[in-house]
């Protein structure tokens, strides 16, 4: 079934229970973000989606490019949902991003970074807001940028 048909028939956006929302969040991470499968990603996100992160705001197209950079730089890139709390149109989640840093990271907060061959684990805290159609409309993200850069082999604090 194509994306337009899903939207038209309102199959994706039906009213969902908390457990269905939790399961959808897990699925979009495993089947969409981890792989780049746009047939999973596109129907999940609202057309006017906005991401608020430590390095500024992004729209959905920019966020997909961000994930692509991560998948390219980290072998075995994976998002794992560690803990999820659902309340109304909001979901809070503690997540782990991981992978082996074995290819150049072309975009980072400080520019390109050369790989160090080490496994990286980054804990990320998200708050997700869903619109009345059940699509992800807005997201707030926090993670430790300094710890992240250290794992990439960047010397961030000089004594």
C-alpha positions in Angstrom: 0.0 0.0 0.0 1.5 3.4 -0.9 1.9 6.4 1.3 -0.9 8.5 -0.4 -3.3 5.6 0.0 -2.4 5.2 3.7 -3.0 9.0 4.2 -6.3 9.0 2.3 -7.7 6.0 4.0 -6.5 7.2 7.4 -5.1 3.7 8.1 -1.9 5.1 9.7 -3.5 7.9 11.6 -6.3 6.1 13.4 -6.7 6.7 17.2 -4.1 4.5 18.9 -3.7 3.1 22.4 -0.6 3.9 24.4 0.8 0.5 23.7 0.2 0.9 20.0 2.0 4.3 20.1 4.9 2.7 22.0 5.1 -0.2 19.5 5.0 2.2 16.6 7.9 4.3 18.0 10.0 1.1 18.4 9.1 0.0 14.9 9.9 3.3 13.3 13.4 3.2 15.0 14.1 -0.4 14.0 12.5 -0.6 10.6 12.9 3.1 9.5 15.7 5.0 11.2 18.1 2.1 11.4 17.6 1.2 7.8 16.6 4.5 6.1 13.4 2.9 4.8 11.3 5.9 3.8 8.1 3.7 3.3 8.2 3.3 7.1 9.5 6.8 8.0 7.3 9.1 5.8 3.9 8.1 7.0 5.0 8.4 10.6 6.0 12.0 10.5 3.7 15.0 10.0 4.3 17.3 7.0 5.3 20.2 9.3 7.4 18.1 11.7 10.1 20.0 13.6 13.0 18.6 15.6 14.5 20.7 18.4 18.0 19.5 19.3 21.1 20.7 21.1 22.5 22.0 17.8 19.3 23.7 16.6 16.1 22.9 14.8 15.6 20.7 11.8 12.7 19.7 9.6 12.0 16.1 8.5 14.2 16.3 5.4 17.1 17.6 7.4 16.6 14.9 10.1 16.6 12.2 7.5 20.0 13.5 6.2 21.3 13.5 9.8 20.3 9.8 10.2 21.9 9.1 6.8 25.2 10.5 8.0 25.1 8.4 11.1 24.3 5.2 9.1 27.2 6.0 6.8 29.7 6.6 9.6 28.8 3.8 12.0 28.7 0.2 11.0 25.9 -1.6 12.7 24.2 1.7 13.5 21.2 1.1 15.7 18.7 3.0 17.7 17.4 1.1 20.7 14.4 2.3 22.7 15.4 1.6 26.3 12.4 3.1 28.2 9.2 4.7 26.9 6.5 6.6 28.7 3.2 7.6 26.9 0.8 10.3 28.1 -1.9 11.5 25.7 -0.2 12.9 22.6 3.2 12.8 24.1 5.9 10.1 24.4 9.0 10.4 26.5 11.8 8.0 25.7 15.4 7.1 26.7 17.2 5.7 23.8 20.7 4.5 22.9 22.3 5.2 19.5 25.2 2.8 18.9 27.6 1.5 16.2 31.2 1.1 15.3 32.8 4.4 14.1 34.7 3.1 11.1 34.0 5.7 8.4 34.4 9.4 8.3 31.6 11.4 9.9 31.1 14.0 7.3 28.9 16.3 9.4 29.3 16.9 13.1 29.0 19.9 15.5 32.7 20.6 14.7 33.0 19.5 11.0 34.3 16.2 9.5 35.8 13.7 12.0 38.0 10.7 11.0 37.0 7.3 12.3 38.6 5.7 15.3 37.3 2.1 14.9 35.6 2.2 18.4 32.1 1.3 19.3 30.1 4.3 20.3 27.1 4.4 22.6 25.2 7.6 23.0 22.2 8.0 25.4 19.5 10.3 24.0 16.4 11.6 25.8 13.4 12.5 23.6 10.0 14.0 24.1 7.7 13.4 21.1 4.5 15.3 20.4 1.9 13.8 18.1 -0.7 15.7 16.1 -4.5 15.0 16.2 -4.0 12.5 13.3 -1.5 10.5 15.3 1.6 11.6 13.3 4.8 12.8 14.9 4.7 16.6 14.8 7.4 17.8 17.1 10.4 16.4 19.0 12.7 17.7 21.6 16.1 15.9 22.0 18.9 16.1 24.6 22.2 14.3 24.6 25.7 14.8 25.9 27.5 16.5 22.9 30.8 16.6 24.8 30.6 12.9 25.7 29.6 12.1 22.2 32.6 13.9 20.7 35.0 12.3 23.2 33.7 8.8 22.0 34.5 9.9 18.5 38.1 10.6 19.5 37.8 14.4 19.6 39.8 16.2 22.3 37.2 18.7 23.6 38.8 20.0 26.8 42.5 21.0 26.8 44.2 21.5 30.2 
